[in-house]
């Protein structure tokens, strides 16, 4: 029996595309639905294959450089403003 790592080593780009499509659609090419276990294993295989074969920006889950939106905007702190500065 092949180990998970051995199986990943044998994934071709075509097999990878088939796994990815199965996860996206939730079913195999022949129409059978993926079980939760199959979906989990397919995702693990995809991520492992991508880590070895694709640049980071093309991998599943890549979100690029992110900045915290709350730190990029300077919103007034209304909780501690002077009552004379607020409109009622």
N, C-alpha and C positions, 0 to 999 in steps of 0.2 A: 504494500500500500504506500502510495506517495504521501510525503508529508506536505503540509500547507506550503512551505517554502519551495519544495520541489514542484508543486503544482503551479505556483506563481511563475517559476522559471520557464515553464512550458506554455504560458499564455502568449498567443500571437496577437497582433493588432486586431485581427478579425474576431478572435474569441473575445477580446476586450470589448469591442464594439457590440457584440451580441450580449455580453453580460450587462453592459451599460443600458442597452435598449430594453432588456428584460426588467431591470430595476426601474427604469423610467415608466414603462408601461404596466408593470406589475404582472407580466405574463411572459411565457416563453414564445418563441416563434410559432409553435403549433397551437397556441391559444390556451394552454394550461396555465393556471394562475400560480405565481410563486408563493410558496409557503413563507411564513415569517422567518424560518430558519434559512431557507434558500436565499431570501432577500438579504439577510444579514451576511451570509457567506459571500454572496456576489459583491456586496459593498466592500467587504474586507479585501476580497481579491482585487477589485477595481482600485482601491486606494493603494494597496501594496504594489500593484503593477504600475500605477501612475507615479509613485514615488521613485521608481527605478527608471522609468522610460519617458516621463514628461517633465518639462520645466515647471517650476512652482506655479506660475500664473495660469497654467492650463489644467491644473489638478482640481478634482472634485472638492468643493468647499472653499476654494481660494477667494478671498474677498479684497485683496489688494491692501494698500496701506489705508488704515482707518484712523480718523481723528474723532475724538469725543465731541459730539455736537454741542453739548452744554458748555464746553470750554472754549469753543470757537466763537460763540455769540456772547455778547455782554448784555445780559438782560438785567433790568433794574431789580433790585431787591425790594419788593413791595412790602414785605413783612416788617421791615425795619425803617420804613420811610417816615418822614415827619408828616403828621396828619394834615398840616397846612399845604403840603405838596401834592396831596391826592385830591381827586375830584370825587364828590359824592352826589 
